[in-house]
C-alpha cells in the first residue's frame, strides 16, 4: 500500500510539464531528424523567435524516461535564454521514446553505451556545422543525461561546456580527454551518485580542468524535475538553473 501511494509521486506528472508552452510566441520549436553516428536521430530543436544572427547551441539530454514533455520544456527554457537548444531522443535507434515511462526506462537500460556515446558526439558535430549556430556547442543533462554529458565531454573535443545534473562520473583515467569547461550539480541526499564526486574532483583538479562542483544540501536526486512532486526542490532548482545559464552564456560566448 505504501509503495502504491508513493509511486504516483515519483512518476512524472505530464500535467505540470510546461513552464514554457510549446505555443509561446517567444520561441520557435520543431521536431527534426539529423545524422547520428550510424543512422538517423530524432530531436526537438528550439530557438528564440526573434533571433538575429548566429547563436550558440546547447544539447539538452533527457533522463532515463527518454525525450518526454518535461525535457522538451527544459529545451524551451534554454532557448528563452538566447540559445539554440536541441533535445535529442537517444531512443531513436529503437524507434523513439514510448509514452509508457516504464517501457522507456527498460529501453534506456538496454542501450549500447558505445553507440549512444557516438550518437551524442554526432549531435555535437551536427550543431557545430549548423547554419544558424556560432559553432560553440554546450550540453546540459539530467540523471541518465547528466552521466551522458560527462561521457560526451570525454568523447568530444568539440564540446565547449558541459553541465551535468546528478550524473554518474567518468573513469578517472578518462578525465584528461575532457576539453570542455564543466559545471557539476549534485543533490546532497543522493548517496549513490555522490560516492563518485571525490574521485572525479581529484582527477579534474590534477589534470587542470575548468570545473566547478556544487552540492545542494538536503535535496534529492532529480531535484530539478518540477514534474516530480516527491523530488523537486524549487529553491535548489532555481539556484542551480541560474548558475547553469550564467555558466553557459560565459563559456559559449
C-alpha positions as CSV (number, residue, x, y, z in Angstrom):
1,X,0.0,0.0,0.0
2,X,2.8,2.4,0.9
3,X,4.5,1.6,-2.4
4,X,1.3,2.2,-4.3
5,X,0.9,5.6,-2.6
6,X,4.5,6.7,-3.3
7,X,4.6,5.6,-7.0
8,X,2.5,8.5,-8.4
9,X,4.7,11.0,-6.6
10,X,7.9,9.6,-8.2
11,X,6.4,9.4,-11.6
12,X,6.5,12.4,-13.9
13,X,3.3,14.4,-14.0
14,X,2.8,15.5,-17.6
15,X,0.2,18.0,-16.5
16,X,2.9,20.0,-14.9
17,X,5.4,19.6,-17.7
18,X,5.2,23.0,-19.2
19,X,6.8,26.1,-17.7
20,X,7.2,27.5,-21.3
21,X,4.3,26.5,-23.5
22,X,5.1,25.0,-26.9
23,X,3.0,27.7,-28.4
24,X,4.9,30.5,-26.7
25,X,5.5,33.2,-29.4
26,X,8.9,34.0,-28.0
27,X,10.3,30.7,-29.3
28,X,10.1,28.5,-32.4
29,X,10.2,24.8,-31.9
30,X,10.2,21.9,-34.3
31,X,10.8,18.1,-34.4
32,X,13.8,17.3,-36.6
33,X,15.8,14.4,-37.8
34,X,19.6,14.7,-38.2
35,X,22.5,12.3,-38.9
36,X,23.6,10.1,-36.0
37,X,26.7,8.0,-35.8
38,X,25.1,5.2,-37.8
39,X,21.5,6.1,-38.8
40,X,19.0,8.8,-38.2
41,X,18.5,10.7,-34.9
42,X,15.3,12.4,-33.9
43,X,15.2,15.5,-31.7
44,X,13.3,18.7,-30.7
45,X,15.0,21.9,-31.9
46,X,14.1,25.2,-30.3
47,X,15.4,28.7,-30.9
48,X,14.4,32.3,-29.9
49,X,11.8,33.6,-32.3
50,X,13.4,37.0,-32.7
51,X,17.0,35.7,-33.1
52,X,19.1,37.8,-35.4
53,X,22.4,36.3,-36.4
54,X,24.0,33.1,-35.2
55,X,23.6,31.8,-31.7
56,X,25.5,29.2,-29.5
57,X,23.9,25.8,-29.2
58,X,23.0,23.7,-26.1
59,X,22.2,20.0,-26.3
60,X,19.6,19.1,-23.6
61,X,19.9,15.4,-22.7
62,X,17.0,13.6,-21.1
63,X,16.7,11.4,-18.1
64,X,16.1,7.7,-18.2
65,X,12.5,8.3,-19.2
66,X,13.6,9.4,-22.7
67,X,12.5,12.6,-24.6
68,X,9.3,13.5,-22.8
69,X,7.3,16.7,-22.4
70,X,9.4,17.8,-19.4
71,X,12.7,17.7,-21.3
72,X,11.1,19.5,-24.3
73,X,10.0,22.2,-21.9
74,X,13.6,22.4,-20.5
75,X,14.8,22.9,-24.0
76,X,12.3,25.8,-24.5
77,X,13.6,27.4,-21.2
78,X,17.2,27.2,-22.6
79,X,16.1,28.8,-25.9
80,X,14.5,31.7,-24.0
81,X,17.9,32.5,-22.6
82,X,19.3,33.0,-26.0
83,X,20.5,29.6,-27.3
84,X,19.5,27.2,-30.0
85,X,18.5,24.2,-27.9
86,X,18.4,20.6,-29.3
87,X,16.9,17.8,-27.2
88,X,17.9,14.6,-28.9
89,X,15.9,11.3,-28.5
90,X,18.6,8.8,-27.6
91,X,16.0,6.0,-28.1
92,X,15.9,7.0,-31.8
93,X,17.7,3.8,-32.9
94,X,14.8,1.8,-31.3
95,X,12.0,3.8,-32.8
96,X,11.9,6.7,-30.3
97,X,10.7,7.3,-26.8
98,X,7.4,5.5,-26.0
99,X,4.7,7.1,-23.9
100,X,5.0,4.4,-21.3
101,X,7.7,5.6,-18.8
102,X,8.4,2.1,-17.5
103,X,9.0,0.9,-21.1
104,X,11.2,3.9,-21.8
105,X,13.4,3.1,-18.7
106,X,13.7,-0.5,-19.9
107,X,14.8,0.7,-23.3
108,X,17.3,3.2,-21.9
109,X,18.9,0.5,-19.7
110,X,19.3,-1.8,-22.8
111,X,21.1,0.9,-24.9
112,X,24.6,0.1,-26.1
113,X,26.9,2.6,-24.4
114,X,29.3,2.9,-27.3
115,X,26.6,3.6,-29.8
116,X,24.8,6.1,-27.5
117,X,28.0,8.0,-26.9
118,X,28.7,8.1,-30.7
119,X,25.3,9.5,-31.3
120,X,25.9,12.2,-28.7
121,X,29.2,13.1,-30.4
122,X,27.3,13.2,-33.8
123,X,24.9,15.6,-32.2
124,X,27.7,18.0,-31.4
125,X,29.0,17.6,-34.9
126,X,25.6,18.4,-36.4
127,X,25.2,21.5,-34.3
128,X,28.7,22.7,-34.8
129,X,28.1,22.8,-38.6
130,X,24.5,24.2,-38.4
131,X,24.0,27.4,-40.4
132,X,22.3,29.2,-37.5
133,X,24.9,28.4,-34.9
134,X,28.1,30.1,-34.0
135,X,30.0,26.8,-33.8
136,X,30.1,26.9,-30.0
137,X,28.2,23.9,-28.5
138,X,27.4,23.0,-24.9
139,X,25.4,20.3,-23.3
140,X,23.2,20.0,-20.2
141,X,21.9,16.7,-18.9
142,X,19.8,15.3,-16.0
143,X,20.2,12.0,-14.2
144,X,21.0,9.5,-17.0
145,X,21.6,12.6,-19.2
146,X,24.0,14.0,-16.6
147,X,26.1,10.9,-16.9
148,X,25.9,11.3,-20.7
149,X,27.2,14.8,-20.5
150,X,30.2,13.6,-18.6
151,X,30.8,10.9,-21.2
152,X,30.2,13.3,-24.1
153,X,32.9,15.6,-22.6
154,X,35.3,12.7,-22.6
155,X,34.5,11.7,-26.2
156,X,34.0,15.1,-28.0
157,X,36.9,17.6,-28.1
158,X,34.4,19.9,-29.8
159,X,32.2,20.3,-26.8
160,X,32.9,23.7,-25.2
161,X,30.8,23.4,-22.0
162,X,29.0,20.7,-20.1
163,X,26.5,20.9,-17.3
164,X,25.8,17.6,-15.5
165,X,22.9,17.4,-13.0
166,X,23.4,14.5,-10.6
167,X,25.1,12.4,-13.3
168,X,27.4,9.4,-12.9
169,X,31.1,10.3,-13.3
170,X,33.6,9.1,-15.9
171,X,36.6,7.0,-15.1
172,X,39.5,9.0,-13.6
173,X,41.8,7.8,-16.4
174,X,39.4,9.3,-19.0
175,X,39.3,12.8,-17.4
176,X,42.5,14.0,-19.3
177,X,40.5,13.8,-22.5
178,X,38.0,16.4,-21.4
179,X,38.4,19.8,-23.2
180,X,35.0,21.3,-22.1
181,X,34.5,23.6,-19.1
182,X,32.4,21.6,-16.7
183,X,29.6,22.6,-14.2
184,X,28.5,19.7,-11.9
185,X,25.4,19.9,-9.8
186,X,24.8,17.2,-7.1
187,X,22.0,16.5,-4.7
188,X,23.0,16.3,-1.0
189,X,20.9,13.2,-0.3
190,X,22.0,11.3,-3.5
191,X,24.4,8.9,-1.8
192,X,24.8,6.5,-4.8
193,X,25.9,9.2,-7.3
194,X,27.7,11.3,-4.7
195,X,30.0,8.4,-3.9
196,X,31.9,9.3,-7.1
197,X,32.4,13.0,-6.5
198,X,35.7,12.9,-4.7
199,X,37.5,10.8,-7.3
200,X,36.1,13.0,-10.1
201,X,37.1,16.2,-8.3
202,X,40.6,14.9,-7.7
203,X,41.0,13.9,-11.4
204,X,39.7,17.2,-12.6
205,X,42.0,19.2,-10.3
206,X,45.1,17.1,-11.1
207,X,44.5,17.5,-14.8
208,X,43.9,21.2,-14.6
209,X,40.4,21.1,-15.9
210,X,38.0,24.1,-15.8
211,X,35.4,22.6,-13.4
212,X,33.0,23.8,-10.7
213,X,31.1,21.5,-8.4
214,X,28.1,22.3,-6.3
215,X,26.3,20.1,-3.8
216,X,22.8,21.2,-2.7
217,X,22.3,20.1,0.9
218,X,19.1,18.3,1.9
219,X,17.7,17.7,-1.6
220,X,17.1,14.5,-3.6
221,X,18.3,13.2,-6.9
222,X,16.2,14.8,-9.7
223,X,15.7,18.0,-7.6
224,X,15.4,20.0,-10.8
225,X,12.4,18.0,-12.2
226,X,9.4,20.1,-11.5
227,X,7.1,17.3,-12.7
228,X,8.1,15.0,-9.7
229,X,6.4,16.2,-6.5
230,X,8.5,13.9,-4.3
231,X,11.9,15.1,-5.6
232,X,11.5,18.7,-6.9
233,X,13.1,21.3,-4.8
234,X,12.2,24.8,-6.0
235,X,15.0,26.7,-4.2
236,X,17.7,24.4,-5.3
237,X,16.4,24.1,-8.8
238,X,16.3,27.9,-9.3
239,X,19.7,28.4,-7.8
240,X,21.2,25.7,-10.0
241,X,19.4,26.9,-13.1
242,X,20.7,30.5,-12.6
243,X,24.2,29.1,-12.2
244,X,23.8,27.0,-15.3
245,X,22.6,29.8,-17.6
246,X,25.3,32.1,-16.4
247,X,27.9,29.4,-17.0
248,X,26.7,28.6,-20.5
249,X,26.5,32.2,-21.5
250,X,30.1,32.8,-20.3
251,X,31.6,29.6,-21.8
252,X,29.8,29.6,-25.1
253,X,30.2,33.3,-25.9
